[in-house]
Amino acid sequence: MTVVWWRREKQTPGGEEESFGVGVQVHVIDDERQGPKGWVGDPTGVIVASASGIAHGAFEVEPLSGRVWTVAFDEPQYRVDGTGPVARANIPEYLLVTAPVADTSEDVGEEAADS
């Protein structure tokens, strides 16, 4: 009998179509691995810089691994442990999901007017 093992690709929150970079609007997802350093609610913001070049752990209590982005929040945020308000933070990419692209076509305005 031959046993075949299939390797499954690691699932990411938003899939392969996401493209991160400066100026991209993002949502920070909840992840239980953050513990008390997690965020209250569902923070949203804009990526303002790549933080991957910083020394891991230089600005955070826990070392950051993988690609990291500096996110400027839409409004100051608090962490689960009560620290804050925080206007911007270095967030690992695995905790980010890009916001849906707004439909700015003229058809959207016309449909709303017809309703």
Secondary structure, DSSP 8 states (H G I E B T S, - for coil): ------------SS-TT----TT-EEEE---GGGGGGSBSS--EEEEEEE-TTS-TTSSSSS---S-EEEEEEEEEE-BTTS---EEEEEEEGGGEEE-------HHHHHHHHH-
